[in-house]
Amino acid sequence: MDRAATAYGPSTSTTWHVSAAGVVFVRWGGTPGQPYVGTGPLSWAHTTARLSSEAERSLADETAGPLAQLFAVPHDGGGDPDQDGDTFAALRADIGRARGKALLVKTTAAGWGEGRASAPQRDWTASHLGSAPPATMPEIARDAFARTLAATGTPASMFSDADGTAEREALRRWHMGTVAPLARILESELRAMLETDVALRFDPYPLDVAGRAAGFAKMVQGGVSIEQALTASGLLAVG
C-alpha cells in the first residue's frame, strides 16, 4: 500500500507517493488503547490551544480599533466662506501635513472671543484614541504561550529573558526530557523497519559542562583525587 507525503511551500506543494514499507511511522502521545495513533501536543492541551486563540483574537480586535489624535478647540460660532463654512478646514490640512514639523497656530487661551471660561484647560492638547487592551490580556497571551511550549515538551525558560545559567539548564532539561526519549522511539521504529541495529546519539556533553565542572570541583574539594573526579564527573568525555 502506498503512502502520500506532501511538502507545502509558500505558493505550491509537492506530493510524493512511496511504498508503506519505506515510511517510518513515529507517533507522539499515543494512548494504550490506540498506540498506533499519534496525538498532537495541542490536541492533548486543547483548552490551552483555545485560550491562546481567544487571547490572540482579543488582542487583534483591540488593535483593529480606530486610531486618532483628538483636539478639543472652542467653536467661534462663525465660518470661513472660502472653506464652505468649515472654520477648521485649513487647520486640519496643516496638521495632516505637519509630519513632525512646527506649526504656528492661534492660542485657545482666550476662547476665541468667548473669554477664558470658554477656553480649554490646556492649549492645543491632543487626546489619543486607540487600542488600550487590559494589562491582563498580554499576560494571558504570554502564559498561554508558555503552556503551549510545555505541551510540546519545551521548557518555557528557553524562550524567556532568563540568564545564561537558566537557559542552559532549560536546554539540558529539553534534551533529557524530550529529545532523548523521542530519539529512543525513533530508534525502535528504524530497527523494526530496517531489521538491523540502529542507534541515534546526541552528545549531551555541551549541555551539561557547567554541571560537570561544578561536580568535579566539589569532589576535589572533598578530597577525591583529580583523576577519579575527572572520571566520575564525566569531564574526560571531551573529545
Secondary structure, DSSP 8 states (H G I E B T S, - for coil): -EEEEEEE-SS-EEEEEEEGGG-----SS--SS-TTS---HHHHTHHHHHHHHHHHHHHHHHHTS--EEEE-----S---GGGTT-TTHHHHHHHHHHTT-------STTGGGT-GGGS-SSTT-EEEES----THHHHHHHHHHHHHHHHTT--GGGGSS--HHHHHHHHHHHIIIIIHHHHHHHHHHHHHHHTS--------GGGSHHHHHHHHHHHHHTT--HHHHHHHHTGGG--
